[in-house]
């Protein structure tokens, strides 16, 4: 599986961005998918995750109520809608496909990783 993340960029505080993660070579429609982020000097952290059919989602505490994860199984893509962005959201965002179908917040549960897309929120 190859994952391609896109949609990052520079935005002002309070703005919005929509990240997309597209899979190629094989379907991820039966895999959980997660978005993680890593800021300079910090550890990678979970942003959001969704199970195989979109029936269950989970979010990191810092983004609850502002970010929304969704998936389009027919297009083999997962999206992350990010609203009310803050400077502390600045990081490289990675999408990852899980080893299985169940949702997980642990990076070790994800076998396939995209290359990351930079999100920068200016104050």
HUURVEN-V582018 format. One line per field, one symbol per residue. ss: DSSP state (2 for helix, 1 for strand, 0 for the rest). phi: phi as a letter, one per 20 degrees, with the letter a starting at -180 (. if undefined). psi: psi as a letter, one per 30 degrees, with the letter a starting at -180 (. if undefined). A space follows every 50 residues. Layout:
ss = ???
phi = ???
psi = ???
This chain:
ss = 01111100111100001111111100000000111111000000111111 00000011100000001111112220111111000022201111111100 00000022211110001111110
phi = .ddcebofrdbegnecbceccddcmafdfddfccdcbbegmcffcfdabb efdnfccbcfgfdgnddcdbbcffdlccdceddlfcgfefaedddbdffc eefbdegfedecceencedcdee
psi = kkkjklflakllkfalljkkjkklelkgfgklklkllklkgllklkellk aeggfklllleffkfekkklljefghlkljkjlhkleffklkkklkklfa fkkkgkeffkfkklfkkkkkjk.
